[in-house]
Amino acid sequence: MKQCKKTQHTGRIHSIDSFATQDGPGIRFLLFMQGCIARCLYCQNPDTWELNTGFRMSANEVFKMINRCTPYMKASKGGITISGGEPLLQMDFITELFRLCKKESIHTAIDTSAFYDDRDKKSLRKLISLTDLFILDIKAGCEALHKKITARDMDEVLRFLNILESEKKPYWLRYVLVPGLNDSKEAIVSLKRILAWLKYCEKFEFLPYHTLGVHKWKYMKLKYPLHGIAPASPQQIKKARLMLKK
């Protein structure tokens, strides 16, 4: 009897960086996935939004590229990080890729905003079990501001945080501080209320808003929503940290 060949999942890839240092511990192989269902006002990669573009690669093809980088990744206690776009829109592909990575003891991380199809809980649990670290971008601490920044409901992020907590999964939280948008006392207090009940968050950091991705909006003939807002200064980051500690 002829056996059915196991189907390989392919991923829609936007770009690849084989030597990243800001996306998890150590030196990382950084894979940017194509496709996102949020529309963040300060997105630095609007070219990753479209769901049905990007180039296709199988998990095996990507793993061969990763494997060539393992000497310096393992020497630095690094690994692979999946970013985007929104990685959780392509869970089956990442699960297959991470299974290959785990066989070689490669550290796995996902940089996500937690905007995905919440109905597929089984696939999500499989992926979580193969992921060593999640890096979660939290855009705001209250519903109205979160909706304004992302065009998505904040409940999506809170549900994902609850899952990570229930699974006792290590994760980092990042908050992009945008002057005049999400840096007020009220915004920081709302954020603090969320952070107060988290047990498995290993690291929290404010990231300064910057304008490095504005040229992509112009190239794509999109109107940049935060035109005229200056990047966050070290002093503004320090002020936010102090408000959070009070």
C-alpha positions in Angstrom: 0.0 0.0 0.0 1.4 3.4 -1.0 2.0 5.7 1.9 0.9 9.3 1.6 3.7 11.8 1.7 3.5 14.2 4.5 2.6 17.7 3.4 5.2 20.4 4.0 3.9 23.8 5.0 5.3 26.8 3.2 5.6 30.2 4.7 5.1 33.6 3.1 8.4 35.3 3.8 9.1 39.0 3.7 12.8 39.1 4.4 15.7 37.5 6.3 18.4 38.8 8.5 21.0 36.1 9.4 22.8 38.2 12.0 20.4 40.1 14.3 21.3 41.3 17.8 18.2 43.1 19.1 15.5 40.5 18.8 16.1 38.1 21.7 19.2 36.8 23.5 22.4 36.4 21.7 22.9 36.5 17.9 19.6 35.6 16.1 18.6 34.3 12.7 15.7 36.7 12.1 12.8 35.7 9.8 10.3 38.4 8.9 6.9 36.9 7.9 4.6 38.5 5.3 1.1 39.5 6.4 -0.5 41.5 9.2 -4.1 42.3 10.1 -3.3 45.3 12.3 -2.7 48.8 11.1 -0.4 50.4 13.7 0.0 54.1 13.3 3.8 54.0 13.7 4.4 50.7 11.9 7.9 50.6 10.5 7.2 47.8 8.1 3.9 48.6 6.2 5.3 46.6 3.3 4.6 43.5 5.4 0.8 44.1 5.7 -0.4 42.4 2.5 -1.4 38.9 3.3 -0.9 37.2 -0.1 2.5 38.4 -1.2 6.0 37.6 -0.1 8.1 34.7 -1.4 7.3 31.1 -0.5 9.7 28.9 1.4 9.3 25.5 3.0 10.3 24.9 6.6 13.1 22.6 5.4 14.5 25.3 3.1 14.5 27.9 5.9 16.1 25.4 8.3 19.0 24.7 6.0 19.8 28.4 6.1 19.5 28.5 9.9 21.7 25.4 10.2 24.6 27.2 8.4 24.4 29.9 11.1 24.4 27.7 14.2 28.1 28.0 15.1 27.9 31.8 16.0 24.3 31.5 17.2 25.1 28.8 19.8 28.4 30.5 20.8 26.4 33.6 21.7 23.5 31.6 23.2 21.3 33.0 20.4 18.9 31.3 18.1 16.0 32.0 15.7 13.4 34.7 16.1 10.3 34.9 13.9 9.0 38.5 13.4 6.8 40.2 10.8 4.2 41.2 9.9 2.4 39.0 12.3 4.0 35.6 12.7 0.9 34.0 14.4 -1.0 34.2 11.2 1.3 31.4 9.9 1.4 29.0 12.9 1.5 25.7 11.0 4.6 26.8 9.1 6.4 28.1 12.2 5.5 24.9 14.2 7.1 22.7 11.5 10.2 24.9 11.4 10.5 25.0 15.2 10.2 21.2 15.4 13.3 21.0 13.2 15.1 23.6 15.3 14.3 21.8 18.6 16.0 18.6 17.2 19.2 20.6 17.0 18.7 22.4 20.4 18.3 25.8 18.7 16.6 28.5 20.9 13.3 29.6 19.4 11.6 33.0 19.8 8.6 34.8 18.3 8.2 38.6 18.2 4.4 39.2 18.0 1.6 41.7 18.6 -0.8 38.8 19.2 -3.2 39.6 16.4 -4.3 36.2 15.0 -7.3 33.9 14.5 -8.2 33.1 18.1 -10.3 30.1 17.0 -7.3 28.0 16.3 -6.3 27.3 19.9 -5.0 23.7 19.2 -2.4 25.0 16.7 -1.5 27.8 19.1 -0.8 25.4 22.0 1.4 23.3 19.8 3.4 26.4 18.7 3.7 27.6 22.3 5.1 24.3 23.4 7.9 24.6 20.8 8.7 28.3 21.5 11.3 29.1 24.2 10.5 32.9 24.3 7.8 35.2 23.2 8.5 38.9 22.7 5.1 40.7 22.8 4.6 44.2 21.7 1.9 45.9 23.8 0.7 49.1 22.2 -1.4 50.6 25.0 -2.9 49.9 28.4 -6.5 50.8 27.7 -9.0 49.8 25.0 -9.7 53.1 23.4 -6.1 54.1 22.9 -5.2 50.6 21.8 -7.9 50.7 19.2 -6.7 54.1 18.0 -3.1 52.9 17.6 -3.7 49.5 16.1 -7.3 49.3 14.8 -7.6 46.1 16.8 -9.3 45.2 20.1 -7.1 45.1 23.2 -8.9 41.9 24.3 -6.8 40.0 21.7 -3.6 40.9 23.5 -5.0 40.3 27.0 -6.3 36.8 25.9 -2.8 36.0 24.6 -1.2 37.2 27.8 -3.6 34.9 29.8 -2.6 31.9 27.6 1.2 32.6 28.2 0.6 33.0 31.9 -1.5 29.7 32.1 1.2 27.9 30.2 3.9 29.4 32.4 5.7 30.5 29.3 8.6 33.0 29.6 8.0 36.2 27.7 9.2 39.8 27.3 7.0 42.8 26.9 7.8 45.9 24.8 6.0 49.2 24.7 6.8 51.8 22.0 6.6 55.2 23.6 5.1 57.8 21.3 5.2 61.4 22.5 1.8 62.9 22.8 0.1 59.6 22.0 0.7 56.9 24.7 3.1 58.6 27.1 0.6 60.4 29.4 0.2 59.7 33.1 -3.2 58.0 32.4 -1.7 55.8 29.7 1.2 54.7 31.9 -1.1 54.0 34.9 -3.3 51.8 32.6 -0.2 49.9 31.5 0.9 49.5 35.1 -2.5 47.8 36.0 -1.8 45.1 33.4 1.9 44.6 34.4 0.8 44.2 38.1 -0.8 40.7 37.6 1.8 39.2 35.3 4.0 36.4 36.8 6.0 35.1 33.9 7.1 38.3 32.2 10.9 38.2 32.4 11.6 41.6 31.0 9.7 44.9 30.3 11.1 47.8 28.3 10.1 51.0 26.7 11.2 51.4 23.1 11.5 54.9 21.8 9.3 55.8 18.9 11.3 56.6 15.8 10.7 57.6 12.2 13.1 55.2 10.4 10.2 53.5 8.6 8.5 56.7 7.3 10.2 56.3 3.9 8.3 53.1 3.3 5.0 54.8 3.8 6.0 57.4 1.2 7.2 54.8 -1.2 3.9 52.9 -0.9 2.1 56.3 -1.3 0.5 56.0 2.1 -0.2 59.0 4.3 1.9 58.7 7.5 -0.5 59.2 10.5 2.1 60.6 12.9 3.6 63.2 10.6 5.4 65.9 12.7 5.8 63.8 15.9 9.4 63.8 16.9 11.1 60.6 18.0 11.0 59.9 21.8 14.0 61.3 23.6 16.0 59.6 26.4 14.5 62.1 28.8 10.9 61.0 27.8 11.8 57.4 28.2 13.3 58.1 31.6 10.1 60.0 32.6 7.9 57.1 31.6 10.1 54.6 33.6 9.7 56.8 36.7 5.9 57.0 36.3 5.8 53.2 35.9 7.8 52.7 39.1 5.6 55.1 41.3 
